[in-house]
């Protein structure tokens, strides 16, 4: 009996298919196809290079609920030339729990708000689904609308794609939005199929053509501290170092800090 496909396995199959079709044939020593294209390998070619059966790999791309091991997935990832973040994402999707995680955003603990308030630079706290749970005065100075945003819309990803004011604040919006989305996808593997996650993606897909196009790119990246620039309405272009920390004593909250560069 074939068990129904789960959202995690469907996403796994879609992700592997995308990477397979975008591969360079010459990079793995294969000749161009009859169309003289250097891009795209067949499922059978990937299976042969990874040392697995063609049927098994086909089932994997079809999203079937088959047994997989880390070793075999690592071999497939090696052939597809996946990054470490992409490989981790593939393993997460393959080893998913039967029930997706669908935790409610945690309320803002008083002690964590005290921490934010003690910081002189912009900082805010976000939940696992990127709901903004709290912020300090410096962040309200950097992004004044935050206090007036409806609670249902106070999600970092939602604001990045739907608030023209926030887009104006980010001179590198195209790059920043793609990076945010790649990080969000990397963190969302255990939430695929959960009602809250699906509702956010569906809502963004309906509201933003940019989100639809970038979501279809299936990019995956881990968070990394980096330099960021903002175009403040009063103080011009500002440079910060973007850091993220997970404080003890909280479940599902992390603090984002913009430290002056």
C-alpha positions, -999 to +999 in steps of 0.1 A: +000+000+000+014+034-010+010+059+018-002+095+008+025+120+000+033+145+027+040+182+021+076+175+032+081+147+007+064+168-020+088+197-013+118+173-013+108+160-047+103+195-061+136+207-047+156+177-061+139+180-095+148+217-096+184+211-088+187+182-112+173+202-141+197+231-134+228+210-133+257+214-158+262+182-177+298+190-185+305+195-148+299+158-142+316+147-174+284+141-195+280+153-231+253+177-242+219+163-250+205+161-285+193+197-281+230+207-275+220+218-240+246+216-213+219+219-186+199+191-170+204+155-161+179+127-163+168+108-131+186+078-143+219+097-147+216+111-112+209+076-098+239+061-116+262+088-104+249+085-068+251+047-069+214+041-062+186+024-082+168+044-108+134+034-094+144+045-059+155+079-071+124+083-092+102+076-062+122+101-042+115+129-067+079+118-069+075+125-032+067+089-022+070+080+014+100+056+010+127+048+035+159+068+031+192+070+049+215+099+055+242+081+036+222+077+005+209+113+007+244+125+011+254+107-020+225+123-040+235+157-025+271+152-036+261+145-072+237+175-072+265+196-058+243+209-030+256+233-004+258+222+032+226+242+039+208+226+010+220+191+021+207+198+057+174+209+042+170+177+022+178+156+052+153+175+073+125+170+047+134+133+044+135+126+081+104+147+090+081+138+118+047+125+109+030+156+122+045+190+112+055+214+139+028+242+142+038+260+174+020+292+182+042+323+184+054+328+219+044+360+237+071+384+246+086+376+280+092+406+302+128+398+308+135+396+271+118+430+265+141+444+292+171+431+273+159+448+241+152+481+259+187+481+273+203+480+238+211+513+222+210+500+187+179+485+168+169+451+179+137+430+178+125+395+187+109+371+162+092+338+166+099+306+146+073+317+120+090+352+119+062+369+138+077+400+154+071+396+191+088+427+205+112+455+196+130+484+212+129+522+207+159+521+184+141+497+160+110+519+161+133+548+151+147+528+122+112+515+111+086+538+126+055+520+113+061+489+134+041+501+164+010+507+142+011+475+123-019+452+129-008+422+150-020+398+122+005+416+098+034+419+122+054+392+105+089+401+091+084+382+058+050+397+053+063+432+058+093+427+036+071+418+006+040+440+012+051+473+029+063+498+003+078+518+032+100+489+043+111+484+007+122+520+006+142+514+038+162+487+021+183+500-008+193+464-015+158+451-014+162+426-042+192+410-025+179+413+010+144+398+003+159+368-015+183+362+014+155+365+039+134+340+019+162+315+015+168+316+053+131+313+060+129+282+037+159+266+054+142+270+088+107+259+077+113+223+067+097+209+100+067+232+095+057+223+059+021+213+059+014+230+092-017+253+090+001+285+101+030+280+077+007+272+048-015+302+056+014+326+056+028+312+023-006+312+006-013+348+018+020+361+006+016+343-027-017+360-033-004+394-021+030+397-038+042+387-073+078+392-061+072+366-034+056+341-058+086+345-082+113+342-055+095+314-036+096+293-069+133+296-070+136+272-040+167+288-026+180+277+008+206+294+030+215+293+066+215+325+086+249+342+087+259+375+103+265+401+076+267+438+068+234+455+060+225+490+048+193+510+053+181+542+038+166+561+068+142+589+060+160+614+082+196+602+085+203+588+050+221+556+043+232+537+075+254+506+078+249+479+104+261+445+112+232+420+112+234+395+141+210+370+156+211+353+190+189+327+208+185+337+244+182+311+271+148+306+288+127+312+257+112+287+233+111+296+197+122+332+200+154+348+188+168+383+189+178+402+157+203+430+163+215+457+140+248+468+155+263+500+140+291+491+116 
